[in-house]
Amino acid sequence: MNTKLTMAILAIWMTLFCHVAFAADSYRYLRVSIDTPWAIFIFLLLIILFPFVLSAVLYWHFAIKKHQAERENKADTESSIEERQ
């Protein structure tokens, strides 16, 4: 019931504030220069490369954490073996 009410209010809100005529006229004011393709290229390049960079950084971060955990585990194991002897 609550979600239906929310969806109805959202639909009413969107129909009250949609201005189709303003959207049709907005293309007339769009200025395209020689810099526009380069801006689009750089924007898309960043969108494509960001996940690769993020995955490399996360892989590096968790590899270091795993290496430190293995080293601590090895040190704990060696100390427990020395205590037994």
LINWO-V535813 format. One record per residue. N is the residue number from 0. RES is the residue in three letters. SS is DSSP state (H for helix, E for strand, C for the rest). D_FIRST is the distance of its C-alpha to the first C-alpha in Angstrom with 2 decimals. Layout:
BEGIN
n;res;ss;d_first
N;RES;SS;D_FIRST
N;RES;SS;D_FIRST
END
This chain:
BEGIN
n;res;ss;d_first
0;MET;C;0.00
1;ASN;H;3.77
2;THR;H;5.54
3;LYS;H;5.23
4;LEU;H;6.34
5;THR;H;8.71
6;MET;H;10.02
7;ALA;H;10.70
8;ILE;H;12.48
9;LEU;H;14.29
10;ALA;H;15.45
11;ILE;H;16.73
12;TRP;H;18.43
13;MET;H;20.10
14;THR;H;21.40
15;LEU;H;22.82
16;PHE;C;24.82
17;CYS;C;26.04
18;HIS;C;29.76
19;VAL;H;31.17
20;ALA;H;34.66
21;PHE;H;34.91
22;ALA;H;33.99
23;ALA;H;36.69
24;ASP;H;39.31
25;SER;H;38.65
26;TYR;H;40.78
27;ARG;H;43.77
28;TYR;H;43.81
29;LEU;C;43.50
30;ARG;C;46.83
31;VAL;C;47.96
32;SER;C;51.02
33;ILE;H;52.84
34;ASP;H;50.75
35;THR;H;47.46
36;PRO;H;47.97
37;TRP;H;49.11
38;ALA;H;46.07
39;ILE;H;43.80
40;PHE;H;45.96
41;ILE;H;45.87
42;PHE;H;42.11
43;LEU;H;41.54
44;LEU;H;44.24
45;LEU;H;42.52
46;ILE;H;39.20
47;ILE;H;41.07
48;LEU;H;43.33
49;PHE;H;40.91
50;PRO;H;39.35
51;PHE;H;42.89
52;VAL;H;44.13
53;LEU;H;41.15
54;SER;H;41.62
55;ALA;H;45.35
56;VAL;H;44.84
57;LEU;H;42.36
58;TYR;H;44.75
59;TRP;H;47.61
60;HIS;H;45.76
61;PHE;H;44.74
62;ALA;H;48.18
63;ILE;H;49.82
64;LYS;H;47.54
65;LYS;H;48.32
66;HIS;H;52.02
67;GLN;H;52.00
68;ALA;H;50.21
69;GLU;H;52.78
70;ARG;H;55.60
71;GLU;H;54.37
72;ASN;H;53.92
73;LYS;H;57.43
74;ALA;H;58.87
75;ASP;H;57.24
76;THR;H;58.57
77;GLU;H;62.05
78;SER;H;62.15
79;SER;H;61.16
80;ILE;H;63.90
81;GLU;H;66.44
82;GLU;H;65.53
83;ARG;H;66.16
84;GLN;C;69.64
END
